[in-house]
Amino acid sequence: MQPHTKQKVNKLSGTLREYRVYHRYVGLVIGLFVLISSITGILLGWKKDVDLLQPPLIEGQTPDLSQWVSMADLAAAAYAGLDSAQSIKDNPIDRIEARPEKGMVKVLFSEGYWEVQLDGSSGKVLSVAQRHSDWIEKIHDGSIISDLFKLVSMNLLGLGLLILTVTGATLWFYPKRIRKLKSN
């Protein structure tokens, strides 16, 4: 082997050893995040098909909004429905989602991931259930801890995956290059 070739091989071998270390430790650090994100991502992919994850939509009587009761009456019916079904009082409403094409309204509460589905025209309670998909989503994106944790962890996860891609490609490509240099 020529001295110039030997220098190249030594340099590539040194880089390869460094990248193995980077690849190993970055993989260990982000492995837990990837595992959690993968499992929760699979569950979230199934949320519309598994009633335990997200309650199924129950259709109301009419999509005609002119026949619907007022938003205040729907909110009051949702509070009453949650209280009678689960004995939960003073749980603030997070949001109200109207589904005119289904003739129904979903009232989502801030605490406990509760959802009450109401008929838009009568205010009748159609369903009271927990939305497990909401807390799974918070685990998935890290917001269950805090918004700052979500921001930092998702950026570190993305950066870590980028580093793993570069070091993995290097770990795959450099040995081929070293063998080629040695064979010449």
C-alpha positions as CSV (number, residue, x, y, z in Angstrom):
1,M,0.0,0.0,0.0
2,Q,1.3,3.4,-0.9
3,P,2.0,6.0,1.9
4,H,-0.6,8.3,0.5
5,T,-3.2,5.6,0.4
6,K,-2.3,4.5,3.9
7,Q,-2.8,8.1,5.1
8,K,-6.3,8.2,3.5
9,V,-7.2,4.8,5.1
10,N,-6.0,5.9,8.5
11,K,-7.9,9.2,8.3
12,L,-11.1,7.4,7.1
13,S,-10.7,4.8,9.9
14,G,-10.3,7.5,12.5
15,T,-13.4,9.3,11.3
16,L,-15.2,6.0,11.3
17,R,-14.3,5.3,14.9
18,E,-15.5,8.8,15.9
19,Y,-18.8,8.4,14.1
20,R,-19.4,5.0,15.7
21,V,-19.2,6.7,19.1
22,Y,-21.4,9.6,18.0
23,H,-23.9,7.2,16.5
24,R,-24.0,5.0,19.6
25,Y,-24.5,7.8,22.1
26,V,-27.0,9.8,20.1
27,G,-28.9,6.6,19.4
28,L,-29.1,5.8,23.1
29,V,-30.2,9.4,24.0
30,I,-33.0,9.7,21.5
31,G,-33.9,6.1,21.5
32,L,-36.4,6.6,24.3
33,F,-38.0,9.6,22.6
34,V,-38.3,7.6,19.3
35,L,-39.8,4.6,21.1
36,I,-42.4,6.8,22.9
37,S,-43.2,8.8,19.8
38,S,-43.5,5.6,17.7
39,I,-45.9,3.8,20.2
40,T,-48.1,6.9,20.7
41,G,-48.0,7.6,16.9
42,I,-49.4,4.1,16.2
43,L,-52.1,4.6,18.8
44,L,-53.0,8.1,17.3
45,G,-53.2,6.5,13.9
46,W,-55.9,4.2,15.2
47,K,-57.9,6.8,17.2
48,K,-60.8,7.1,14.7
49,D,-61.1,3.3,14.5
50,V,-60.8,2.3,18.2
51,D,-63.7,3.6,20.4
52,L,-61.6,3.4,23.5
53,L,-59.1,6.0,22.1
54,Q,-61.7,8.5,20.9
55,P,-65.5,8.2,21.3
56,P,-67.3,7.5,18.0
57,L,-69.4,10.4,16.6
58,I,-73.1,10.0,17.2
59,E,-75.3,11.8,14.7
60,G,-77.9,14.3,15.8
61,Q,-81.3,14.8,14.3
62,T,-80.8,17.6,11.8
63,P,-77.9,19.5,10.1
64,D,-80.2,22.6,9.7
65,L,-78.5,25.2,12.0
66,S,-81.7,27.3,12.1
67,Q,-83.3,24.5,14.2
68,W,-80.4,24.3,16.6
69,V,-80.6,25.5,20.2
70,S,-78.3,28.3,21.3
71,M,-74.7,27.8,22.2
72,A,-75.4,28.8,25.8
73,D,-78.1,26.1,26.1
74,L,-75.8,23.5,24.6
75,A,-73.0,24.4,27.1
76,A,-75.5,24.2,30.0
77,A,-76.7,20.8,28.7
78,A,-73.0,19.6,28.4
79,Y,-72.3,20.6,32.0
80,A,-75.5,18.8,33.2
81,G,-74.6,15.8,31.2
82,L,-71.1,15.5,32.6
83,D,-72.3,16.1,36.1
84,S,-75.1,13.4,35.9
85,A,-72.9,10.8,34.1
86,Q,-69.7,11.3,36.1
87,S,-70.6,13.5,39.0
88,I,-68.0,16.0,37.8
89,K,-68.8,19.7,38.6
90,D,-66.9,22.9,37.8
91,N,-64.9,21.5,34.9
92,P,-64.3,24.4,32.6
93,I,-65.1,24.0,28.9
94,D,-62.0,24.0,26.7
95,R,-63.8,24.2,23.4
96,I,-67.0,23.5,21.6
97,E,-66.9,21.8,18.2
98,A,-70.0,22.1,16.0
99,R,-70.5,19.4,13.4
100,P,-73.4,20.7,11.4
101,E,-73.2,17.9,8.8
102,K,-73.6,15.4,11.6
103,G,-76.3,17.4,13.5
104,M,-74.2,17.4,16.7
105,V,-71.9,19.3,18.9
106,K,-68.9,18.1,20.9
107,V,-68.1,19.9,24.1
108,L,-64.6,19.3,25.3
109,F,-63.6,20.0,28.9
110,S,-60.3,21.3,30.2
111,E,-59.7,18.7,32.9
112,G,-59.8,14.9,32.6
113,Y,-60.1,14.9,28.8
114,W,-63.9,14.6,29.0
115,E,-66.2,15.0,25.9
116,V,-69.9,15.4,25.8
117,Q,-71.7,15.0,22.5
118,L,-75.0,16.8,22.1
119,D,-77.8,16.8,19.6
120,G,-77.6,20.3,18.1
121,S,-81.4,20.7,17.7
122,S,-82.6,19.4,21.1
123,G,-79.5,19.7,23.3
124,K,-80.0,16.1,24.3
125,V,-76.9,14.3,25.5
126,L,-75.8,11.7,23.0
127,S,-72.6,10.6,24.7
128,V,-70.3,11.3,27.7
129,A,-66.8,9.8,27.4
130,Q,-63.2,10.4,28.0
131,R,-61.0,11.2,25.0
132,H,-57.9,9.1,25.7
133,S,-56.4,10.2,22.3
134,D,-55.9,13.7,23.8
135,W,-53.6,12.7,26.6
136,I,-51.8,10.2,24.2
137,E,-51.2,13.1,21.9
138,K,-49.8,15.2,24.7
139,I,-47.3,12.4,25.5
140,H,-46.6,12.0,21.8
141,D,-45.5,15.6,21.4
142,G,-44.1,16.2,24.9
143,S,-46.7,18.9,25.8
144,I,-47.8,16.7,28.8
145,I,-44.8,18.1,30.6
146,S,-44.8,21.7,29.3
147,D,-44.8,23.7,26.1
148,L,-41.1,24.4,26.5
149,F,-40.3,20.7,26.9
150,K,-42.3,20.1,23.7
151,L,-40.3,22.6,21.8
152,V,-36.9,21.5,23.1
153,S,-37.6,17.7,22.9
154,M,-39.0,17.8,19.4
155,N,-36.1,19.9,18.1
156,L,-33.6,17.5,19.8
157,L,-35.4,14.5,18.4
158,G,-35.3,16.0,14.9
159,L,-31.6,17.0,15.3
160,G,-30.8,13.5,16.7
161,L,-32.5,11.7,13.8
162,L,-30.5,13.9,11.4
163,I,-27.3,13.1,13.2
164,L,-28.1,9.4,13.1
165,T,-28.8,9.6,9.4
166,V,-25.5,11.2,8.6
167,T,-23.4,9.0,10.9
168,G,-25.3,5.9,9.8
169,A,-24.7,6.7,6.1
170,T,-21.0,7.3,7.0
171,L,-20.8,4.0,8.9
172,W,-22.2,2.2,5.9
173,F,-20.2,4.0,3.2
174,Y,-16.7,4.5,4.7
175,P,-15.9,0.7,5.1
176,K,-16.6,0.2,1.4
177,R,-14.3,3.1,0.6
178,I,-11.6,1.8,2.8
179,R,-11.8,-1.7,1.2
180,K,-11.6,-0.1,-2.2
181,L,-8.5,2.0,-1.3
182,K,-6.8,-1.1,0.2
183,S,-7.5,-3.2,-2.9
184,N,-5.9,-0.6,-5.2
